[in-house]
Amino acid sequence: MPLTLADLEATDAPDKEYLWTLNFGPQHPATHTTLRLILTLDGEKVINAIPHIGYLHSGFEKLAEHLDFNQYVTIVDRMNYLSPLANEIAWHHAVEKLMGIELTPRCKYLRTLLSELMRIQDHLLNVGTSALDLGAFTAFLYCFTMRERIYDIVEFASGQRFHTSYTRVGGVLFDVNLEWVNKVREFVRDFPKTHAETHRLLTRNRIFIDRIKGVGVLTKEDAINFSCAGPVARASGVVRDLRKDEPYLAYGDLDFKVCCSQGGDCYARYLVRMQEMAESLKIIEQTLENLPAGPVNVEVDGGSRAVLPAKPAVYRSIEGLIQHFEVIMPNRGFETPKEEIYAAVEAPNGELGFYIASNGTKTAYRARTRPPSYIHFAVFPHLIRGHMLSDVVAILGSLNIIAAELDR
């Protein structure tokens, strides 16, 4: 059981010479990235943990002041790099809210489909690597095989496999074709088999359950007080999902469930992610079969002057060429409202939001990210106290911390 405050104060007393300090990371095979934890141990029991960040700092938020609203998409790609397209959709969702741009029906459905592919991709990595940290190697291989299929789908749409830079203000880089749709259909057909195999390997596995059940319990009250979101919060009974509570894109038209649990431990977080992947597959099926026809980008004529024209229009018409020139060239471009806005989406790890302060130009005066990993890493000391050293990797894996989201 976690120690009380009185226990911690007593344990931290200067005369406790038997306590020792252990650095967990930033180079460690079970941290997956540049995370550092300073652990205070009593034997193998963790009595305190101090998370240290700053090993992957890239000044992402500052770069938003120097790149325009389209160029900055290449930066948000690199925040949560497990599901980069979800970051892009979140960023341009905020920009479009600032500029009052209404997306076309086709773009809404396409972005929704891609968001759910990213959710599955992110959860597959989390489940696979969390199992790997605890010794379950086969599940890792199953999960990563399907991740590769999603990479193929994204590469076919955007031309890039990892950092896709696919969304644009008012739309996306390229529209998708029937061959791409068929690739997604094949994934929808094949994924349930891998999902079921992973369930059979892990969900009732005695060793896996013993390592994560009852470990790292986060109560509903604490989840709310710590501002947790996504699977971490929903595994503790917090019924909040922006796709339902504040519908955006095409989510208001779709039928899906919000997956929750009451356990609040590592096992509950695993189950919520497994259930969410099944729900995401339902959303993908619905968006795929009801994908509207029509343009994927907002029309320039009669629409927003901030939208890049289609490439054929740039090459074949003087109006398209001028519009492209106006949007792209420095010291030119479009005006934006001088306002401050916040907009968020339900990313795979939880609420991913962007706060933008605009000074009327095509570049943000200030931009701030609300990253779920940063919030959840702060919860780690609360979850680990009183547990054993071997539980560190189990709890850390269940939170799915991405260092690039910490050190923006």
C-alpha positions in Angstrom: 0.0 0.0 0.0 1.2 3.6 -0.6 2.8 5.2 2.4 1.1 8.0 4.3 2.5 11.5 4.6 3.6 10.8 8.1 5.4 7.7 6.9 7.3 9.7 4.3 8.3 12.4 6.7 9.6 9.8 9.1 11.4 8.0 6.3 13.0 11.2 5.0 14.5 12.0 8.4 18.3 12.5 8.3 19.1 9.5 10.6 17.7 7.1 8.0 21.2 6.2 6.7 20.0 2.9 5.2 18.1 4.8 2.4 19.8 4.9 -0.9 19.3 6.8 -4.2 19.0 5.2 -7.6 18.9 6.9 -11.0 16.4 5.3 -13.3 17.3 6.6 -16.7 17.7 8.8 -18.8 19.4 5.9 -20.6 17.5 2.7 -19.6 15.9 0.0 -21.8 12.6 0.2 -20.0 12.1 4.0 -20.3 11.9 3.9 -24.1 13.1 7.5 -24.3 15.0 10.1 -22.4 13.2 10.0 -19.1 14.9 10.2 -15.7 13.6 9.3 -12.3 15.5 9.8 -9.1 14.3 7.0 -6.8 14.7 6.9 -3.0 14.7 3.3 -1.9 14.4 1.4 1.3 15.7 -1.9 0.2 13.6 -2.6 -2.9 10.7 -0.5 -1.8 10.3 2.9 -3.5 9.5 5.6 -0.9 9.9 8.6 -3.1 10.5 9.4 -6.8 11.4 12.7 -8.4 10.8 12.9 -12.2 13.4 15.0 -14.1 12.8 16.3 -17.6 14.8 18.4 -20.0 16.9 15.7 -21.8 15.0 16.2 -25.1 14.2 19.9 -25.0 13.7 21.3 -28.5 11.9 24.6 -28.0 8.9 23.5 -29.9 6.6 26.2 -28.5 9.1 28.9 -29.3 9.3 27.8 -32.9 5.6 28.5 -33.3 6.5 32.2 -33.2 8.8 31.9 -36.2 6.9 29.4 -38.5 3.5 30.1 -40.1 0.4 28.0 -39.3 1.2 25.6 -42.1 4.9 25.3 -41.5 4.5 24.6 -37.8 2.8 21.2 -38.6 6.3 19.8 -39.1 7.1 20.6 -35.5 4.0 19.2 -33.8 4.7 16.0 -35.6 7.7 15.5 -33.3 5.9 16.0 -30.0 4.1 12.7 -29.6 5.9 10.8 -32.3 4.0 7.6 -31.6 0.9 9.1 -33.3 2.2 12.2 -35.2 -0.9 12.8 -37.3 -3.0 13.2 -34.1 -0.8 16.2 -33.2 -1.2 17.7 -36.6 -5.0 17.4 -36.5 -5.0 19.0 -33.0 -2.8 21.9 -34.1 -4.9 22.7 -37.2 -8.1 22.2 -35.3 -7.0 25.1 -33.1 -5.8 27.3 -36.0 -9.1 26.7 -37.8 -11.0 27.6 -34.7 -9.0 30.9 -34.5 -9.7 31.7 -38.1 -13.3 30.5 -38.2 -12.7 28.0 -41.0 -15.4 25.3 -41.5 -13.9 22.1 -43.0 -15.5 20.3 -45.9 -17.5 17.1 -45.0 -14.9 14.9 -46.7 -12.0 16.4 -44.8 -13.9 16.0 -41.5 -14.4 12.3 -42.1 -10.9 11.8 -43.4 -9.3 13.5 -40.4 -11.6 11.4 -38.1 -10.5 8.2 -39.7 -6.8 9.2 -39.5 -7.2 10.2 -35.8 -8.5 6.7 -35.0 -5.8 5.0 -36.9 -3.3 7.0 -34.8 -5.2 5.9 -31.6 -4.7 2.3 -32.6 -1.1 2.9 -33.6 -0.3 4.6 -30.2 -2.1 2.0 -28.1 -0.4 -0.9 -30.0 3.0 0.5 -29.1 1.9 1.0 -25.5 0.5 -2.4 -25.0 3.4 -4.1 -26.9 6.2 -2.4 -25.2 4.6 -2.5 -21.7 4.3 -6.2 -22.2 7.9 -6.4 -23.4 9.1 -4.6 -20.3 7.5 -7.4 -18.2 8.9 -10.2 -20.3 6.1 -10.8 -22.9 8.0 -10.7 -26.1 5.4 -12.3 -28.5 2.7 -9.7 -27.8 5.2 -7.1 -28.8 5.8 -8.7 -32.2 2.0 -9.0 -32.8 1.4 -5.3 -32.0 4.3 -4.0 -34.0 3.2 -6.1 -37.1 -0.1 -4.2 -37.2 1.7 -0.8 -36.5 3.7 -1.4 -39.7 0.4 -1.8 -41.6 -0.7 1.6 -40.3 2.6 3.1 -41.3 2.0 1.8 -44.8 -1.5 3.4 -44.9 -0.2 6.7 -43.8 2.7 6.7 -46.2 0.4 5.9 -49.1 -1.7 9.0 -48.2 1.0 11.5 -47.4 4.2 10.3 -49.0 6.0 10.1 -45.6 6.0 7.2 -43.3 6.8 8.7 -39.9 6.6 12.5 -39.7 3.8 12.9 -42.2 3.1 16.7 -42.2 -0.2 15.8 -43.8 -2.7 18.4 -42.6 -3.0 22.0 -43.8 -5.1 25.0 -42.7 -8.5 24.1 -44.1 -7.7 20.6 -45.3 -4.9 18.1 -46.0 -1.9 17.9 -48.4 -3.5 15.4 -50.8 -6.8 13.7 -51.2 -7.0 9.9 -50.9 -7.9 7.5 -53.7 -9.7 4.2 -54.0 -6.5 2.2 -53.6 -5.9 3.9 -50.3 -9.5 3.1 -49.2 -8.9 -0.5 -50.1 -5.7 -0.6 -48.0 -7.7 0.7 -45.0 -10.4 -2.0 -45.6 -7.8 -4.7 -45.6 -6.5 -3.4 -42.2 -10.0 -3.3 -40.8 -10.5 -6.9 -41.9 -7.2 -8.2 -40.5 -6.8 -6.2 -37.3 -9.5 -8.1 -35.2 -7.4 -11.3 -35.4 -4.3 -9.6 -34.0 -6.4 -7.8 -31.3 -7.9 -11.2 -30.3 -4.5 -12.9 -30.2 -3.1 -10.1 -28.0 -6.0 -10.6 -25.7 -5.4 -14.3 -25.5 -1.7 -13.8 -24.7 -2.1 -11.1 -22.0 -5.5 -10.5 -20.6 -5.7 -13.7 -18.5 -2.0 -14.4 -18.4 -1.1 -15.2 -14.8 2.4 -13.6 -14.8 1.2 -10.5 -16.6 -1.7 -10.0 -14.2 0.4 -10.6 -11.1 2.8 -7.8 -12.4 0.2 -5.1 -13.0 -3.1 -5.9 -11.2 -3.4 -3.7 -8.0 -0.2 -1.8 -9.0 -0.1 2.0 -9.4 -3.7 2.6 -8.3 -5.0 6.0 -9.2 -8.4 6.9 -7.6 -11.1 8.8 -9.5 -10.7 11.7 -7.1 -6.9 11.8 -7.6 -7.3 11.5 -11.4 -9.5 14.6 -11.4 -7.3 16.5 -9.1 -4.2 15.8 -11.1 -6.0 16.8 -14.4 -5.4 13.4 -15.9 -7.1 12.6 -19.2 -7.5 9.9 -21.8 -7.1 6.2 -20.9 -5.3 7.1 -17.6 -8.3 9.0 -16.3 -11.0 6.7 -17.8 -9.3 3.7 -16.2 -10.0 5.4 -12.9 -13.7 5.9 -13.6 -13.5 9.5 -15.0 -16.1 9.4 -17.8 -14.7 12.2 -20.0 -14.0 12.0 -23.7 -13.8 15.1 -25.9 -15.1 13.2 -28.8 -18.4 12.9 -26.9 -18.4 15.9 -24.6 -17.2 18.4 -27.1 -17.7 16.8 -30.5 -15.5 17.9 -33.3 -14.8 16.7 -36.9 -17.3 13.9 -37.7 -17.5 12.4 -34.2 -21.0 13.8 -33.6 -22.3 11.6 -36.5 -20.7 8.4 -35.3 -21.7 5.6 -33.0 -19.1 4.5 -30.5 -18.7 4.0 -26.7 -16.5 5.7 -24.2 -14.4 2.9 -22.6 -14.0 3.2 -18.8 -13.0 1.1 -15.8 -13.2 1.4 -12.1 -9.9 -0.3 -11.2 -7.5 2.6 -11.6 -4.5 0.3 -11.7 -2.1 -0.7 -14.5 -4.3 -3.6 -15.5 -7.3 -1.3 -15.9 -5.3 1.1 -18.0 -4.3 -1.9 -20.2 -7.9 -3.0 -20.6 -9.2 0.5 -21.4 -6.6 0.7 -24.2 -7.5 -2.7 -25.6 -11.2 -1.7 -25.6 -10.5 1.6 -27.2 -8.8 -0.1 -30.1 -11.9 -2.1 -30.8 -14.0 1.1 -30.6 -11.6 2.9 -32.9 -12.0 0.1 -35.5 -15.8 0.7 -35.4 -15.2 4.4 -36.0 -12.9 3.7 -38.9 -15.4 1.4 -40.5 -18.2 4.0 -40.2 -16.0 6.8 -41.6 -14.7 4.7 -44.4 -18.0 3.5 -45.6 -19.6 6.9 -45.3 -16.7 9.0 -46.6 -18.4 11.9 -48.5 -17.5 12.9 -52.0 -16.4 16.4 -52.9 -13.3 18.5 -52.2 -11.1 17.6 -49.3 -9.9 21.2 -48.9 -11.8 24.5 -48.3 -12.3 26.2 -51.6 -10.2 29.4 -52.0 -12.8 31.2 -54.0 -15.4 32.4 -51.6 -13.6 30.7 -48.8 -10.6 31.5 -46.7 -7.6 33.3 -48.2 -5.4 31.4 -45.8 -5.9 28.1 -47.6 -3.3 26.8 -50.0 -4.7 26.1 -53.4 -4.5 22.7 -55.0 -1.4 22.1 -57.0 -3.2 21.8 -60.4 -4.6 25.3 -59.8 -1.1 26.6 -59.0 0.3 25.2 -62.2 -2.6 26.0 -64.5 -4.2 29.3 -63.4 -2.9 32.7 -62.6 -5.3 33.0 -59.6 -4.0 29.8 -58.1 -0.4 30.9 -58.6 -1.1 34.3 -56.9 -2.9 32.7 -54.0 0.0 30.2 -53.5 2.5 33.1 -53.6 0.5 35.2 -51.1 0.2 32.3 -48.6 3.8 31.1 -48.9 6.0 34.1 -49.3 7.5 35.8 -46.2 6.2 39.3 -45.3 3.0 38.6 -47.3 0.1 36.4 -46.6 -3.2 36.6 -44.8 -4.6 38.3 -41.8 -5.9 36.5 -38.7 -8.1 37.7 -35.9 -6.2 39.3 -33.0 -7.6 36.9 -30.5 -6.5 34.2 -28.0 -8.1 30.8 -28.3 -7.8 27.3 -26.9 -8.9 24.2 -28.7 -8.3 20.5 -27.8 -8.9 17.1 -29.3 -9.0 13.6 -27.7 -5.6 12.4 -28.7 -4.5 8.8 -27.9 -3.0 9.8 -24.5 -5.8 12.2 -23.6 -6.6 15.9 -24.0 -4.1 17.4 -26.4 -4.8 21.2 -26.7 -3.1 24.2 -28.2 -3.5 27.8 -26.8 -2.8 30.4 -29.5 -2.3 34.1 -29.1 -2.6 35.8 -32.4 -1.3 39.3 -33.4 -3.1 39.4 -36.7 -0.4 37.7 -38.8 0.0 34.2 -40.3 2.4 33.3 -37.4 1.3 32.8 -33.8 2.5 35.5 -31.4 2.6 32.9 -28.7 1.6 29.2 -28.7 1.3 26.8 -25.8 0.7 23.1 -25.7 -1.4 21.2 -23.2 0.4 17.8 -23.5 -1.1 14.7 -21.7 2.4 13.2 -21.1 3.5 16.2 -19.1 0.5 15.9 -16.8 0.7 12.2 -16.4 4.5 12.2 -15.6 3.8 14.4 -12.7 1.4 11.7 -11.3 4.2 9.1 -11.3 5.6 9.8 -7.8 2.1 9.5 -6.3 1.6 6.1 -7.9 5.0 4.5 -7.2 5.4 5.3 -3.5 5.2 2.2 -1.4 5.6 -0.2 -4.4 8.7 -2.3 -5.3 11.5 -1.3 -7.6 10.3 -3.9 -10.2 6.9 -2.0 -10.3 8.6 1.1 -11.8 8.5 -0.2 -15.3 5.0 -1.5 -15.0 3.6 1.9 -13.8 5.7 3.9 -16.2 4.6 1.8 -19.1 1.0 2.1 -18.2 1.2 5.9 -18.3 2.8 6.0 -21.8 5.1 9.0 -21.2 6.5 10.5 -24.4 9.6 12.7 -23.7 9.1 15.1 -26.6 5.8 16.1 -25.1 7.5 16.8 -21.8 10.3 19.0 -23.2 8.4 21.2 -25.6 
